[in-house]
């Protein structure tokens, strides 16, 4: 059975490789007879000709049992076949859509906004309407624009992204110069960003550093995973400090030394403290505390208030491309996260503890 893993990957989680390529995984049956690999795959995957498959094999894009093979390889029973193929290019038109955007700052070169939960940043992979780009086109009073998937970002220019269900600050470039200038700052990590997250469990240390490679999950390609030995994935470092201890959950502030996909979510799962109600990384079930009826109902009520991972991009700082001035922005914690924090505080009888070094 062909598993088209790329269909499961949400747009806001895509890396460049995911945008340009699609992955197929096939396991042959126990009674599979010997057959040329290219012929077998052409029969199993529609729209892929034998010539395309042969070129893919030459480029090392086809593996059997984790080893690169030639197109004339004779398949055997229970062979595990992996194929990486260029994704078909799709051209479509992005139409402006009126949208309620919370604009924090705007001038001729850039715009800073506070993104709401549930808003996909960029069109693609099933999200061809209702994205932030659609709303920005309307805000800038631009007409429809044509976009070829795989090309450079359409204007207005995104220089960074945050996940669909993560709230908080983003900067958008309005000119090509601003886009290049801001992109360089993000690439060189000279921007200043902090996030706040509610995580499961009591964080014992007031401050900490998480260093662990992050790469795509071996089986579930829409997820990321930690590779402790460092042989796979990319180097990733997250700095954190405890803001509030709420017994069964904690509020933490995070600074990213690197910017990997889902970095905060994956690193805290690795620590044994998944983000509260993070469905993708196991935070959407009761992980701390005795599961009795009243507590269980309390947690599920919190899940209803906060139906997403508890993550907010709180501060953002960068050098303005035109003036050279360093600009800093701070956004209030998202209302759903704030309500859950207050609810936990009441549940604990007002006994939740602030980090003594933090001024509220």
C-alpha positions as CSV (number, residue, x, y, z in Angstrom):
1,X,0.0,0.0,0.0
2,X,1.4,3.4,-1.0
3,X,1.6,5.9,1.8
4,X,1.7,9.4,0.5
5,X,3.2,11.0,3.6
6,X,3.3,14.5,2.1
7,X,-0.5,14.7,2.3
8,X,-0.3,14.6,6.1
9,X,2.1,17.5,6.4
10,X,0.3,20.8,7.2
11,X,1.5,23.8,5.3
12,X,2.8,25.8,8.2
13,X,5.1,22.9,9.1
14,X,6.8,22.4,5.8
15,X,10.5,22.7,5.2
16,X,11.8,23.6,1.7
17,X,12.3,19.9,1.0
18,X,8.7,19.2,1.8
19,X,7.5,21.9,-0.6
20,X,9.6,20.7,-3.5
21,X,9.4,16.9,-2.9
22,X,6.9,14.2,-2.0
23,X,7.7,11.0,-0.3
24,X,6.3,7.5,-1.0
25,X,6.7,4.4,1.2
26,X,5.8,0.9,0.0
27,X,6.3,-2.6,1.5
28,X,6.0,-5.5,-0.9
29,X,3.8,-8.5,0.0
30,X,5.1,-11.7,1.6
31,X,4.4,-13.5,-1.7
32,X,5.8,-10.9,-4.0
33,X,7.4,-12.4,-7.1
34,X,10.7,-11.1,-8.5
35,X,10.3,-8.0,-10.7
36,X,12.3,-5.0,-11.8
37,X,12.0,-2.1,-9.4
38,X,11.1,0.5,-12.0
39,X,8.3,-1.7,-13.5
40,X,6.9,-2.5,-10.0
41,X,6.8,1.2,-9.0
42,X,5.3,2.4,-12.3
43,X,2.5,-0.1,-11.7
44,X,1.9,1.0,-8.1
45,X,2.2,4.7,-8.3
46,X,0.1,6.4,-11.0
47,X,1.5,9.3,-13.0
48,X,5.1,8.1,-12.4
49,X,6.6,6.7,-15.7
50,X,9.4,4.2,-15.8
51,X,11.7,6.8,-17.3
52,X,11.1,9.2,-14.4
53,X,11.7,6.4,-11.9
54,X,14.9,5.4,-13.7
55,X,16.2,9.0,-13.4
56,X,15.2,9.1,-9.8
57,X,17.1,5.9,-9.1
58,X,20.2,7.4,-10.9
59,X,20.0,10.4,-8.6
60,X,19.9,8.1,-5.5
61,X,16.3,9.0,-4.7
62,X,15.0,5.4,-4.4
63,X,16.0,3.1,-1.5
64,X,15.2,-0.5,-0.7
65,X,15.7,-1.5,2.9
66,X,17.4,1.8,3.5
67,X,20.0,1.3,0.7
68,X,20.2,3.2,-2.6
69,X,19.5,0.8,-5.5
70,X,19.4,0.9,-9.3
71,X,16.2,0.8,-11.3
72,X,16.9,-2.8,-12.4
73,X,17.0,-4.1,-8.8
74,X,14.8,-7.2,-8.5
75,X,12.3,-6.7,-5.7
76,X,11.8,-9.4,-3.1
77,X,9.1,-10.3,-0.6
78,X,8.8,-7.8,2.4
79,X,11.1,-5.2,0.7
80,X,10.7,-1.7,2.2
81,X,10.8,0.8,-0.7
82,X,11.2,4.5,-0.2
83,X,10.9,7.0,-3.1
84,X,11.6,10.7,-3.1
85,X,10.2,12.5,-6.2
86,X,9.9,16.2,-7.2
87,X,6.5,17.5,-6.3
88,X,4.3,18.4,-9.2
89,X,4.3,22.2,-9.6
90,X,0.9,23.9,-9.1
91,X,0.2,27.4,-10.3
92,X,-2.7,29.2,-8.7
93,X,-4.1,32.7,-8.0
94,X,-4.1,34.2,-4.5
95,X,-7.1,36.5,-4.1
96,X,-7.3,39.2,-1.4
97,X,-9.6,38.3,1.4
98,X,-10.9,40.6,4.1
99,X,-9.6,39.5,7.4
100,X,-9.5,40.8,11.0
101,X,-5.8,41.2,11.5
102,X,-4.3,42.7,14.7
103,X,-1.7,45.2,13.3
104,X,0.8,46.2,16.0
105,X,3.0,48.5,13.8
106,X,3.2,49.5,10.1
107,X,5.3,51.8,8.0
108,X,6.3,51.9,4.3
109,X,8.7,49.0,4.6
110,X,7.3,46.5,7.0
111,X,4.4,45.5,9.2
112,X,4.2,43.7,12.6
113,X,1.1,41.8,13.6
114,X,-0.1,39.7,16.4
115,X,-1.3,36.4,14.8
116,X,-4.4,34.7,16.1
117,X,-4.7,30.9,16.6
118,X,-5.9,28.8,13.7
119,X,-4.5,31.1,11.0
120,X,-2.3,29.4,8.4
121,X,0.5,31.7,7.3
122,X,1.1,30.6,3.7
123,X,-1.2,29.0,1.0
124,X,-0.4,25.5,-0.1
125,X,-1.1,21.8,0.7
126,X,-4.9,22.2,0.9
127,X,-4.8,25.7,2.4
128,X,-5.5,27.7,-0.8
129,X,-7.8,30.3,0.9
130,X,-8.1,32.0,4.3
131,X,-4.4,32.3,4.9
132,X,-2.5,35.2,6.3
133,X,-1.2,36.1,2.8
134,X,-4.8,36.4,1.6
135,X,-5.6,38.8,4.4
136,X,-2.4,40.8,3.9
137,X,-3.2,41.3,0.2
138,X,-6.5,42.8,1.2
139,X,-4.9,45.0,3.9
140,X,-2.4,46.3,1.4
141,X,-5.2,46.8,-1.2
142,X,-3.4,44.7,-3.7
143,X,-5.1,42.7,-6.5
144,X,-4.9,39.0,-7.1
145,X,-1.4,37.6,-7.6
146,X,-0.3,34.5,-9.5
147,X,1.9,32.1,-7.6
148,X,3.8,29.0,-8.8
149,X,4.4,26.5,-6.0
150,X,8.1,26.2,-5.4
151,X,9.0,29.8,-6.4
152,X,10.0,32.5,-4.0
153,X,7.5,33.7,-1.5
154,X,4.8,35.8,-3.0
155,X,4.6,39.4,-1.9
156,X,3.8,40.5,0.7
157,X,7.1,38.9,1.9
158,X,7.2,36.5,4.7
159,X,10.6,36.3,6.4
160,X,9.6,33.8,9.1
161,X,6.6,31.7,10.1
162,X,4.9,30.4,13.2
163,X,2.7,27.4,13.4
164,X,-1.0,27.5,12.6
165,X,-2.1,27.2,16.2
166,X,0.7,29.3,17.7
167,X,-0.3,32.9,18.5
168,X,1.9,35.9,18.6
169,X,4.2,38.4,16.9
170,X,5.3,38.2,13.2
171,X,7.0,40.8,11.0
172,X,6.2,41.0,7.3
173,X,8.3,42.8,4.7
174,X,6.6,45.2,2.3
175,X,9.6,45.9,0.0
176,X,12.2,43.6,-1.6
177,X,14.9,45.5,0.2
178,X,13.2,45.0,3.6
179,X,12.6,41.3,2.8
180,X,16.3,40.8,2.1
181,X,17.4,42.8,5.1
182,X,15.1,41.0,7.5
183,X,15.7,37.6,6.0
184,X,19.4,38.1,6.7
185,X,18.7,39.0,10.3
186,X,16.7,35.8,10.9
187,X,19.3,33.7,9.1
188,X,22.1,35.1,11.2
189,X,20.0,34.9,14.4
190,X,20.4,38.6,15.2
191,X,16.7,39.0,15.9
192,X,15.5,38.7,19.4
193,X,12.4,36.5,20.1
194,X,10.9,35.0,23.1
195,X,8.0,32.6,23.4
196,X,5.8,31.6,26.4
197,X,4.5,28.1,26.8
198,X,2.4,26.1,29.3
199,X,4.0,22.7,29.7
200,X,3.0,19.6,31.6
201,X,4.8,19.0,34.9
202,X,6.8,20.9,37.5
203,X,10.0,22.4,36.0
204,X,12.5,22.0,38.8
205,X,15.3,24.3,37.6
206,X,14.6,28.1,37.3
207,X,16.7,28.2,34.1
208,X,17.9,25.6,31.6
209,X,19.3,24.8,28.2
210,X,18.1,22.1,25.8
211,X,20.5,20.9,23.2
212,X,19.4,18.1,20.9
213,X,19.3,17.5,17.2
214,X,15.9,17.8,15.5
215,X,14.8,16.0,12.3
216,X,11.8,14.5,10.7
217,X,10.2,11.6,12.5
218,X,11.2,8.3,10.8
219,X,7.6,7.0,10.4
220,X,5.3,10.0,10.8
221,X,6.7,12.6,8.4
222,X,4.3,15.3,9.6
223,X,6.1,15.2,13.0
224,X,9.6,16.1,14.1
225,X,11.7,14.1,16.5
226,X,14.9,14.4,18.7
227,X,18.0,12.5,17.6
228,X,20.3,12.4,20.7
229,X,23.3,10.9,19.0
230,X,23.3,13.8,16.5
231,X,23.8,11.5,13.5
232,X,20.5,12.7,12.1
233,X,18.6,15.9,12.1
234,X,20.0,19.4,12.7
235,X,21.6,21.0,15.7
236,X,19.0,22.7,17.9
237,X,19.3,24.7,21.1
238,X,16.5,26.1,23.3
239,X,17.0,28.3,26.4
240,X,14.2,28.5,28.9
241,X,13.4,29.9,32.3
242,X,10.5,29.1,34.7
243,X,8.0,31.9,35.0
244,X,5.3,30.2,37.2
245,X,5.0,26.8,38.9
246,X,1.4,25.7,38.9
247,X,1.8,22.3,40.4
248,X,0.8,19.9,37.6
249,X,1.8,22.4,34.8
250,X,4.4,25.2,34.5
251,X,4.6,28.5,32.5
252,X,8.0,28.9,30.8
253,X,9.7,31.5,28.7
254,X,11.8,30.2,25.8
255,X,14.5,31.7,23.6
256,X,15.6,30.0,20.5
257,X,19.3,29.8,19.6
258,X,18.3,27.9,16.4
259,X,15.0,27.9,14.5
260,X,14.0,24.4,13.7
261,X,10.5,23.3,12.9
262,X,8.4,22.7,16.1
263,X,11.6,23.2,18.1
264,X,10.0,24.2,21.4
265,X,7.3,21.6,21.1
266,X,9.8,18.8,20.3
267,X,12.4,19.8,22.9
268,X,10.0,20.0,25.8
269,X,8.5,16.6,24.8
270,X,12.0,15.3,24.9
271,X,12.4,16.7,28.4
272,X,9.2,14.9,29.5
273,X,7.2,18.1,29.6
274,X,5.0,18.3,26.4
275,X,3.2,21.5,25.8
276,X,-0.3,21.6,27.3
277,X,-2.9,20.3,24.8
278,X,-0.3,19.7,22.1
279,X,-2.2,17.0,20.1
280,X,0.7,16.3,17.8
281,X,3.3,15.7,20.6
282,X,1.2,14.0,23.2
283,X,0.2,16.9,25.4
284,X,-3.6,16.5,24.8
285,X,-4.0,14.0,27.7
286,X,-3.6,14.1,31.4
287,X,0.1,13.5,32.0
288,X,0.5,14.8,35.6
289,X,-1.8,14.4,38.6
290,X,-4.0,11.6,39.8
291,X,-6.8,11.0,37.4
292,X,-10.0,11.2,39.5
293,X,-13.3,12.5,38.3
294,X,-13.1,16.2,39.4
295,X,-9.5,16.7,38.3
296,X,-10.2,15.0,35.0
297,X,-13.1,17.2,34.3
298,X,-11.1,20.3,35.3
299,X,-8.3,19.4,32.8
300,X,-10.8,18.7,30.0
301,X,-12.5,22.1,30.7
302,X,-9.0,23.7,30.3
303,X,-8.6,21.8,27.0
304,X,-11.9,23.3,25.8
305,X,-10.8,26.8,26.7
306,X,-7.4,26.2,25.0
307,X,-8.0,23.9,22.0
308,X,-4.4,24.1,20.8
309,X,-0.8,23.8,21.9
310,X,-0.2,26.4,24.6
311,X,2.5,28.5,22.8
312,X,2.7,32.2,22.2
313,X,5.3,34.3,20.4
314,X,5.5,37.1,23.0
315,X,8.4,39.4,22.0
316,X,10.1,40.3,18.8
317,X,13.1,42.6,18.2
318,X,15.0,43.4,15.0
319,X,16.9,46.2,13.2
320,X,14.7,48.3,11.0
321,X,15.9,47.9,7.4
322,X,15.5,51.6,6.6
323,X,16.5,53.5,9.8
324,X,18.8,51.0,11.3
325,X,17.0,51.5,14.6
326,X,16.5,48.4,16.8
327,X,12.8,47.9,17.3
328,X,11.2,45.8,20.1
329,X,7.7,44.6,20.4
330,X,5.8,42.8,23.2
331,X,2.4,41.2,22.9
332,X,0.1,40.3,25.8
333,X,-0.3,36.6,26.4
334,X,-3.1,35.1,24.3
335,X,-6.4,35.3,26.1
336,X,-7.0,31.5,26.0
337,X,-3.6,30.8,27.6
338,X,-4.2,33.5,30.2
339,X,-7.6,32.1,31.1
340,X,-6.1,28.6,31.6
341,X,-3.3,30.0,33.8
342,X,-5.9,31.8,36.0
343,X,-8.0,28.7,36.1
344,X,-5.1,26.6,37.3
345,X,-4.3,29.3,39.9
346,X,-7.8,29.1,41.3
347,X,-7.7,25.3,41.2
348,X,-4.5,25.3,43.3
349,X,-6.1,27.6,45.8
350,X,-4.1,30.6,44.7
351,X,-0.9,28.8,45.7
352,X,0.9,28.8,42.3
353,X,4.4,30.2,42.6
354,X,6.1,32.8,40.5
355,X,9.8,32.5,39.9
356,X,11.3,34.9,42.4
357,X,13.4,36.5,39.8
358,X,10.5,37.3,37.5
359,X,8.5,40.5,37.9
360,X,4.9,40.0,36.8
